[in-house]
Amino acid sequence: MQRIGRTTILLIFCIIFLSSLMPFGGVKADLAEDGWPKGPEIKGDGAIVVDADTGNILYEKNIYEKFYPASTTKILTTLVALENGNLDDVLTVSYAADNYVSKTSSRMGLTEGEQVTVEQALYGIMLESGNEATYAVGEHVGKSIAGFIKMMNRKAKELGCERSHFANSHGLHDDDHYTCCYDLSLIARAAYQNPEFMKITGTAFYNMPATNKHEAKILTNHHWFLNGTQKYEYATGGKTGATTQAGYALVTYARKDGKNLISVVMHAPTWDDVYSDSRKLLDYCFDHFVSYRMDEIGRDELGFPSCFDYSPAFPDQEEPIITIAGSGTIIIPDGFDISRAEKTITYDSSFELEHGDNKIGKITYTYGSRTIGDTDIVLYNEAYPLTKKVYAERWPSYMIPVDVVFADVSPELLGKPGEKEESRRRSRLLKENALAIGIGAGVSVFIIGGVIALIARKLRKRRRR
């Protein structure tokens, strides 16, 4: 039972330590009322830019306003097909797929009775914006087009889309077929997490082999940033959309210097405007936002260890006990004064610790209503399961006032003489450094280690008695 006590003690003091982490400082920018940078003026009536890896919103304009998505619908169509279909399946184009979709709308050229693989059809959907291909894929994957549309709406709901409804698989106008910039960004981000989708959407030209109806041909991506109509070297994928009611819509995936962004622009006046808006927004967010990985805080060059890293101060530990899920990314405007930001640690006391990694809480950085970074806190339990009952029984005994515990800690356990003063000196030097989230963490970790060692020693003494 001593093992459980030590793990629980470490958890408590690491949570206390995490709560003391301080954010970073910076410079001024053109700010909105809530202090967030406004970003560039654009022609589109709605737009959003999100970090593809975290979902953090970097720019927004009317992101919850209702718009018609037009062919950007096909991002959801392709995602649902990839998650529920088989790329190697051969489908046969039905009469309905060929004739129930406007012959004058965008098509990849399929005709009734033509046989293609699901993969080939998806390239036609994302590159040539083939409306008839969406119908054919929908019938094949959903067993009927109605069934497939239900799957689309179910997927959108799972992703958190609360202001969307899809009435067809292609995006041709229907009053009951609508979304908003925020919802479309959720769909686009979910698709980003599917490697096969990113492979398809990032293809500029696809060699479509001959079928039982047509000779081989080349499919061309309609997105100007990808097909060379306009040069934008950072583009990695996207989807166009346009109808009379929708105006011009554009979703763009882009990567620069390790940052992955998704831009959504809706209801722009012209094609030129929607591409200009997208370029402005992406360039602005690439150049004016910086990201910090929580798991990199505490690197040697910063002069202090991280609470998430292994430290010899923790007795009998060969691996970290407290870690974070993933890298834990914080994204802020470059030089942003974050002194007004808040960091919250929510701790789940209702869990039962199983062997291995257990999510036991969450760290969230916010600025006003904006989330600028969050990640799960993970506790590694190498022993037997710690049930809620045992946890509840033992928790009160460890609720010791910090000042009382520290008063009993031997000076030898706090490190070498002068270490606290050196830590304060580093704190002053790094106060204006953007990475100074954990100033003083080194001393804190050793204090925690000392406390754990002391309590462990007391537990051993009690047993001897």
C-alpha positions in Angstrom: 0.0 0.0 0.0 3.0 2.2 0.4 3.3 2.4 -3.4 -0.2 3.8 -3.7 0.5 6.4 -1.1 3.6 7.6 -2.8 1.9 7.9 -6.2 -1.0 9.7 -4.7 1.3 12.1 -2.8 3.2 12.8 -6.0 0.0 13.4 -7.9 -1.2 16.0 -5.4 2.1 18.0 -5.3 2.5 17.9 -9.1 -1.0 19.3 -9.4 -0.1 22.0 -6.9 3.1 22.7 -8.9 1.3 22.8 -12.2 -1.1 25.3 -10.8 1.8 27.7 -10.1 3.1 27.7 -13.7 3.2 31.2 -15.0 2.5 32.2 -18.6 4.6 34.5 -20.9 4.8 38.2 -21.7 4.9 40.3 -24.9 4.2 43.3 -27.1 1.2 45.2 -28.4 -0.8 44.6 -31.6 -4.0 45.9 -33.3 -6.5 44.5 -30.8 -10.2 43.8 -30.8 -12.3 44.8 -27.7 -11.3 41.6 -25.8 -7.6 42.3 -26.5 -7.2 39.7 -29.2 -5.6 40.8 -32.5 -8.2 41.8 -35.2 -6.4 40.3 -38.2 -6.7 41.5 -41.8 -9.9 42.9 -43.4 -11.4 40.5 -45.9 -14.2 40.5 -48.5 -15.9 37.2 -47.4 -18.8 37.5 -45.1 -17.6 34.7 -42.8 -14.2 33.2 -42.1 -12.2 31.2 -39.6 -8.6 30.1 -39.2 -7.8 27.2 -36.8 -4.7 25.4 -35.9 -5.1 22.0 -37.5 -3.4 20.1 -34.7 -5.1 21.7 -31.7 -8.3 23.2 -33.1 -7.5 26.6 -31.5 -9.2 29.5 -33.3 -6.7 32.1 -34.5 -9.0 34.3 -36.5 -12.8 34.6 -36.7 -15.4 36.6 -38.5 -19.1 35.7 -38.2 -18.1 32.1 -37.6 -21.6 31.0 -36.4 -23.6 32.8 -39.1 -25.6 30.5 -41.4 -24.1 30.0 -44.9 -24.6 27.6 -47.8 -21.5 25.4 -48.2 -21.8 24.5 -51.9 -19.1 22.0 -52.9 -17.1 22.3 -49.7 -19.8 19.8 -48.6 -17.6 17.2 -50.4 -15.1 17.3 -47.5 -17.7 15.6 -45.3 -18.8 13.3 -48.2 -15.2 12.1 -48.7 -14.6 11.7 -45.0 -17.7 9.6 -44.4 -16.9 7.4 -47.4 -13.3 6.9 -46.2 -14.5 5.9 -42.7 -17.2 3.6 -43.8 -16.2 2.3 -47.3 -13.4 0.3 -48.9 -11.2 2.1 -51.3 -10.7 -1.0 -53.4 -14.4 -1.7 -53.9 -15.7 -1.4 -57.4 -19.0 0.6 -57.8 -21.3 0.8 -60.7 -22.8 4.2 -61.6 -26.5 4.0 -61.4 -29.1 5.7 -63.5 -29.9 8.0 -60.6 -26.3 9.0 -60.1 -25.9 9.9 -63.7 -29.3 11.6 -64.2 -30.5 13.0 -60.9 -27.6 15.4 -60.7 -27.5 18.4 -63.0 -25.6 17.6 -66.2 -24.4 21.2 -66.3 -22.9 21.2 -62.8 -19.4 20.1 -62.1 -18.8 16.4 -62.9 -15.9 14.1 -63.3 -17.5 12.5 -66.3 -19.0 9.3 -65.0 -22.0 7.8 -66.9 -24.6 5.2 -66.2 -23.1 1.7 -66.0 -19.5 2.9 -65.6 -17.4 1.0 -63.1 -14.7 2.6 -61.0 -13.2 2.0 -57.6 -14.3 4.0 -54.6 -10.8 5.5 -54.5 -11.0 6.7 -58.1 -14.4 8.2 -57.4 -13.1 10.1 -54.3 -10.3 11.6 -56.4 -13.0 12.8 -58.8 -15.0 14.2 -56.0 -12.2 16.2 -54.3 -10.3 17.2 -57.5 -12.9 17.7 -60.2 -15.7 18.3 -57.7 -17.7 15.5 -59.4 -21.3 15.8 -58.3 -22.4 12.6 -59.9 -19.5 10.8 -58.2 -20.8 11.8 -54.8 -24.1 10.3 -55.6 -22.5 7.0 -56.8 -20.3 6.8 -53.7 -23.2 7.6 -51.5 -25.3 4.8 -52.9 -22.5 2.4 -52.6 -21.3 3.2 -49.1 -24.7 4.1 -47.6 -26.7 1.4 -49.5 -28.9 4.3 -50.6 -28.3 8.0 -51.1 -30.8 8.7 -48.3 -28.9 6.3 -46.0 -25.6 8.0 -46.8 -27.0 11.5 -46.1 -28.1 10.2 -42.7 -24.5 9.1 -42.2 -23.2 12.6 -43.1 -25.5 14.3 -40.6 -24.7 11.8 -37.9 -20.9 12.4 -38.5 -21.4 16.1 -38.4 -23.3 15.8 -35.1 -20.5 13.6 -33.6 -18.0 16.3 -34.5 -20.0 19.0 -32.6 -21.6 20.7 -35.6 -24.7 22.3 -34.0 -25.5 24.8 -36.8 -25.4 22.4 -39.8 -27.7 20.2 -41.8 -26.9 18.4 -45.0 -29.6 17.5 -47.5 -27.4 16.0 -50.3 -23.9 14.6 -50.9 -22.7 17.2 -53.3 -23.6 20.7 -52.1 -25.9 21.9 -54.9 -28.3 24.4 -53.4 -31.1 23.3 -51.1 -32.6 25.6 -48.5 -32.2 22.8 -46.0 -28.5 22.3 -46.7 -26.4 24.7 -44.7 -23.6 25.2 -42.2 -21.4 27.9 -40.7 -17.7 28.6 -40.7 -17.1 27.1 -37.3 -18.9 23.8 -38.1 -17.1 23.6 -41.5 -13.8 24.0 -39.7 -14.7 21.1 -37.4 -15.4 18.9 -40.4 -12.2 20.1 -42.2 -10.1 19.3 -39.1 -11.6 15.9 -38.7 -10.7 15.2 -42.3 -7.2 16.5 -41.8 -6.7 13.8 -39.2 -7.4 11.1 -41.9 -4.1 10.5 -43.8 -5.9 9.1 -46.9 -8.0 12.2 -47.1 -5.0 14.5 -47.0 -3.3 12.4 -49.7 -6.3 12.8 -51.9 -6.9 16.6 -51.3 -3.3 17.4 -51.7 -3.1 15.8 -55.2 -2.8 18.4 -57.9 -3.3 16.0 -60.8 -4.5 12.4 -60.8 -4.1 9.8 -63.6 -7.5 8.3 -63.9 -7.2 4.9 -65.6 -9.4 3.7 -68.4 -12.8 2.3 -67.5 -15.4 0.2 -69.2 -16.9 3.4 -70.6 -14.0 5.9 -71.0 -10.3 6.1 -71.9 -7.7 7.1 -69.4 -7.6 10.8 -68.5 -6.1 13.3 -66.0 -8.2 14.8 -63.2 -7.2 18.3 -62.2 -7.6 19.8 -58.7 -9.9 22.9 -58.9 -8.1 24.6 -56.0 -5.9 27.4 -57.5 -3.2 27.1 -54.9 -2.7 23.4 -55.8 -3.2 23.4 -59.6 -0.8 26.3 -60.2 -3.3 28.9 -61.2 -2.0 30.9 -58.2 1.2 30.2 -56.4 0.9 29.5 -52.7 3.7 27.2 -51.7 2.3 26.4 -48.3 -1.0 24.9 -49.5 -1.4 21.2 -48.8 -5.0 20.6 -49.7 -8.5 22.1 -49.8 -11.8 22.3 -51.5 -13.6 24.9 -53.6 -17.4 25.7 -53.6 -19.6 28.1 -55.4 -23.3 28.5 -56.2 -25.5 31.6 -56.7 -26.8 31.3 -53.1 -23.5 30.3 -51.5 -21.3 32.8 -53.2 -17.7 31.7 -53.3 -16.4 29.4 -50.5 -12.9 28.0 -50.0 -11.3 25.6 -47.5 -7.5 25.5 -47.5 -5.0 23.4 -45.6 -1.5 24.9 -45.3 1.7 24.1 -43.6 4.7 26.4 -42.8 7.5 26.0 -40.3 5.9 23.1 -38.6 2.5 24.9 -38.2 -0.6 23.4 -39.8 -3.5 25.7 -40.4 -7.0 25.4 -41.9 -8.7 28.4 -43.3 -12.4 28.6 -44.2 -13.8 31.6 -46.1 -17.5 31.7 -47.0 -19.8 33.9 -49.1 -17.1 35.9 -50.8 -18.1 38.1 -53.8 -15.8 36.5 -56.4 -13.2 33.7 -56.9 -10.4 36.3 -56.8 -11.8 37.6 -53.5 -12.0 34.2 -51.8 -8.5 33.3 -52.7 -7.1 36.7 -51.7 -8.9 36.4 -48.4 -7.5 32.9 -47.8 -4.0 34.0 -48.6 -4.2 37.0 -46.3 -5.6 35.0 -43.4 -3.1 32.2 -43.7 -0.1 34.5 -44.1 -1.3 36.6 -41.1 -1.7 33.6 -38.8 1.6 32.0 -39.9 3.5 35.3 -39.3 1.8 36.5 -36.1 1.1 33.4 -34.0 3.6 31.3 -32.2 3.2 27.9 -30.5 4.8 26.4 -27.5 4.9 22.7 -26.7 4.2 21.9 -23.0 6.4 18.9 -23.2 9.4 21.0 -24.2 9.1 23.3 -21.2 12.1 22.6 -19.0 14.7 21.9 -21.7 18.2 22.2 -20.4 18.9 25.5 -22.1 16.1 27.1 -20.2 17.8 26.2 -16.9 15.1 24.2 -15.2 13.5 20.8 -15.4 9.8 20.2 -16.2 7.4 18.7 -13.8 6.5 16.3 -16.7 10.0 15.0 -17.0 11.8 12.3 -15.0 13.8 13.8 -12.1 16.2 11.9 -9.7 14.5 13.8 -6.9 11.5 11.4 -7.2 12.6 8.3 -5.3 12.5 4.8 -6.9 11.1 6.2 -10.2 12.4 4.8 -13.4 9.7 6.4 -15.6 7.7 9.6 -15.3 4.5 9.2 -13.3 2.8 12.5 -14.3 2.8 13.3 -18.0 0.6 15.1 -20.5 -1.3 13.7 -23.5 0.6 14.5 -26.6 2.8 17.6 -26.7 0.3 20.0 -25.2 0.4 23.1 -27.4 -0.2 26.7 -26.4 -0.8 29.1 -29.3 -0.8 32.9 -28.9 -0.1 35.9 -31.0 3.6 36.6 -31.3 4.6 38.8 -28.4 1.2 38.8 -26.9 0.9 40.0 -23.3 -0.7 37.0 -21.7 -0.6 38.3 -18.1 -4.4 38.5 -18.2 -4.7 34.9 -19.4 -5.9 32.2 -16.9 -4.8 28.7 -16.5 -7.2 26.2 -15.0 -6.4 22.6 -13.9 -9.5 20.5 -13.6 -8.9 17.3 -11.6 -11.2 14.3 -11.9 -11.6 12.6 -8.5 -14.1 10.1 -9.7 -11.7 7.9 -11.6 -10.4 4.4 -10.7 -6.7 4.0 -11.5 -6.1 1.0 -13.8 -2.6 -0.3 -14.6 -0.9 2.0 -17.1 -1.8 5.5 -18.3 -4.9 7.1 -16.7 -6.4 10.5 -17.7 -6.9 12.2 -14.4 -7.3 15.9 -15.3 -6.9 18.6 -17.8 -4.8 21.8 -18.1 -6.5 24.6 -20.0 -5.1 28.0 -20.8 -7.8 30.6 -21.7 -7.9 34.3 -22.6 -11.4 35.6 -22.0 -13.6 33.2 -23.8 -10.8 31.9 -26.0 -8.9 28.7 -25.4 -5.3 29.1 -26.3 -4.1 25.7 -25.2 -5.2 22.6 -23.3 -4.2 19.0 -22.8 -5.0 16.0 -20.6 -2.9 15.2 -17.5 -2.0 11.5 -17.5 -1.0 9.5 -14.4 1.0 6.3 -15.0 0.1 3.6 -12.5 2.6 0.7 -12.6 1.1 -1.1 -9.6 -2.3 -2.7 -9.2 -5.6 -0.7 -9.8 -6.4 2.0 -7.3 -10.1 1.9 -6.8 -12.3 4.9 -6.0 -13.0 3.4 -2.6 -9.3 3.1 -1.6 -8.6 6.5 -3.1 -11.4 8.2 -1.1 -10.2 6.5 2.1 -6.6 7.7 1.7 -7.1 11.2 0.3 -7.9 13.0 3.6 -4.6 11.8 5.2 -2.6 13.6 2.5 -4.4 16.9 2.6 -1.5 18.4 4.6 -1.0 22.2 4.5 1.9 22.9 2.3 3.7 25.3 4.8 3.5 22.7 7.5 5.0 20.0 5.3 7.8 22.2 4.0 8.6 23.2 7.6 9.6 19.6 8.4 11.7 19.0 5.3 15.4 18.6 5.9 17.6 21.3 4.2 19.7 18.5 2.6 16.6 17.4 0.6 16.1 20.9 -0.9 19.3 20.8 -2.9 22.7 22.6 -2.7 23.1 25.9 -0.8 22.3 28.8 -3.0 20.2 26.9 -5.4 17.0 28.8 -4.5 18.8 32.1 -5.1 20.1 30.9 -8.5 16.6 29.9 -9.4 15.3 33.4 -8.5 18.1 34.9 -10.7 17.1 32.8 -13.6 13.4 33.7 -13.0 14.3 37.4 -13.3 16.3 36.9 -16.5 13.6 34.8 -18.2 10.6 36.8 -17.0 10.2 38.4 -20.4 11.1 35.3 -22.3 8.1 33.8 -24.2 8.9 30.3 -22.9 9.0 31.2 -19.2 5.9 29.2 -18.2 7.7 27.2 -15.5 10.1 29.6 -13.9 11.3 28.2 -10.6 10.1 24.7 -11.6 13.5 23.2 -10.9 13.5 24.1 -7.2 9.8 23.1 -6.9 10.5 19.6 -8.3 13.3 19.1 -5.8 11.0 20.3 -3.0 8.4 17.9 -4.2 10.9 15.1 -4.3 12.1 15.9 -0.8 8.6 16.0 0.5 7.9 12.6 -1.0 11.1 11.2 0.4 10.2 12.5 3.8 6.7 11.1 3.8 7.9 7.8 2.5 10.4 7.8 5.4 7.7 8.5 7.9 5.6 5.7 6.5 8.5 3.3 7.0 9.0 4.4 10.6 5.3 3.8 11.3 5.5 0.3 10.0 8.5 -0.5 12.2 6.5 0.6 15.2 
